């Protein structure tokens, strides 16, 4: 009996013990607490540390020496003329002494920011603002809109002051002769690198695409040069990215409503924007879906059918494209190295002008003939041209091309190349359609005697200041090519403008390149009247700039002493 009771209580005890363990095993888990991370967190807007966290003192770092001191920085921005703005979006740092040839590395620097550095001479007199178009090189990407950049200090600069976006002020590293990369940046500030972008999803299936093209009316063509993809469901506001899309192709997208009834063909003239250049004749493009469109079909050139990427709300650039297809990126242009024997080699060349000189429809925008001449002839090109600017004051004094000279008047150049006059003949864009008069050449060399409301007066004013600021530089003028199909203002017939322009060039002893009256340029080089080299009747595309650049570069070589 005793043995039996002993066994009974032993079993009972084990049962209770096992039941308790089962209850513990079946109990729901407590909410897990992630490890606390007291490093600065990127804000939703800018992916940068918050303002409260920026005031938190950080332990002294080893490694790179940060020459930017946020505690001593001035709120707002400052330019080289000493003009300050209380703009709360920026900070301007203290003077940093530098020497010619020093390499300045800085970031997180916003890639769309106007200028990043202000340069001063040894007397702390402002010289110029340093922008991403005037010597700054972008290195590693950091956040979506920012990067590490590098600038090599040129002659006559003894001090710099950095201008940074406030969003990144608490994680802004500036070093002198101490290179750093993205990993070094994140380690320095104890920050986590942003997560890699998700893998792109291609909405275009080459295997199921229909040979030929289809339009919104349902009309099809068995043209073996094209293929049309299947229906892709979309919503209003969706952003569609696609490429490699041929820049001279008629239409790229066919749009349909919710009943799959065709609405229209999407072309580069109806909302499609060209982004990165891919091959000589193709690019990545973007289209925002308008109201009432529920489906799209893509039409691609069969040359690129097997490397045609279409995404919805997944942006991608050229590097992403080539990575996706495991392709090697082509060189931007012919396989040509800079010609060290060219008389232009090493020359500092300033380019001024309007959208044609700027490269408004080049890919990338702003590369233009200035960038190509730098690449192939070895110049140090500084392209200050801007879209919409005029020689005259027809669109306001602030939009005169002469101001492009004035903003760099303290710099040194071997050659000044100006193009302009198209927007003077185009006129205002405010609905008044006021066109700049041609004007007349004066007998004077005094700037007070020039009527800058006219094309002639504006051209003389430019020559006057070019000679005043750069007396030892070679000055020359490019007369824009013939644009008979422009259809705006007097751009289609600029004979009177350029006749006076050539007289003014002769007066000031300025050599000019007359593209306007050159049949070779009109008929063979640019094939004016076709879309081969012109995005529209006025602006060259990348193929046009590829063809024009050596023509202009060879001419510039003849002007070098």
Order of alpha helices (4+ residues) and beta strands (2+ residues): alpha-alpha-beta-beta-beta-beta-beta-beta-beta-beta-beta-beta-beta-beta-alpha-beta-beta-beta-beta-beta-beta-beta-beta-beta-beta-beta-beta-alpha-beta-alpha-alpha-beta-alpha-beta-alpha-alpha-beta-alpha-beta-alpha
